[in-house]
């Protein structure tokens, strides 16, 4: 299984852009996610809600992409919120102390209301 098993779909909800990420984010697919998020930021979509609930697996490469996007968004005065509902995925963020860096919600609705 050679990665490439990642989907990135975005939709605008007012000024917020909800980006649904699905599949596996690893060394093979992280660049797809990075490019899609970078192009949204370039289009001026800097208020992002990244929905990771459909993600089955994420490694440190994926975390690195999200940290880079967070820095980029903040540099534009925007914000990045994550939606994670799986304990397995949350654990990855906890171990790396990224729960203190990212704003994480359990649902997209909660993120949109924040």
JOZILIN-V662251 format. One record per backbone hydrogen bond with DSSP energy under -1.0 kcal/mol. NH is the residue of the N-H (numbers start at 1). CO is the residue of the C=O. E is the energy in kcal/mol with one decimal. If there is no record, write none. Layout:
# JOZILIN-V662251
nh,co,e
NH,CO,E
NH,CO,E
This chain:
# JOZILIN-V662251
nh,co,e
3,1,-1.1
6,4,-1.0
7,22,-2.2
9,20,-2.5
11,18,-2.4
13,16,-3.6
16,13,-1.9
17,47,-2.7
18,11,-3.0
19,49,-3.2
20,9,-3.5
21,51,-2.7
22,7,-2.5
23,54,-1.2
24,5,-2.3
25,57,-3.0
30,26,-2.6
32,29,-1.1
33,29,-1.4
34,30,-2.7
35,31,-2.6
36,32,-2.2
37,33,-2.5
38,34,-2.5
39,35,-2.2
40,36,-1.6
41,37,-2.2
42,38,-2.3
43,39,-1.3
44,41,-1.8
45,40,-2.6
46,44,-1.5
48,79,-2.8
49,17,-2.6
50,81,-3.2
51,19,-2.8
52,83,-2.5
55,52,-1.8
56,23,-2.9
57,23,-1.1
59,25,-2.2
63,59,-1.7
64,60,-2.4
65,61,-1.9
66,62,-2.1
67,63,-2.4
68,64,-2.2
69,65,-2.5
70,66,-2.5
71,67,-2.1
72,68,-2.1
73,69,-3.0
74,70,-2.5
75,71,-2.0
77,74,-1.8
78,73,-2.8
79,46,-1.7
81,48,-2.7
82,103,-3.0
83,50,-2.4
84,105,-2.6
90,86,-2.6
91,87,-2.2
93,89,-1.2
94,90,-2.5
95,91,-2.9
96,92,-1.2
97,94,-1.7
98,93,-2.1
100,97,-1.1
102,98,-2.7
105,82,-3.0
111,107,-1.6
112,108,-2.7
113,109,-1.8
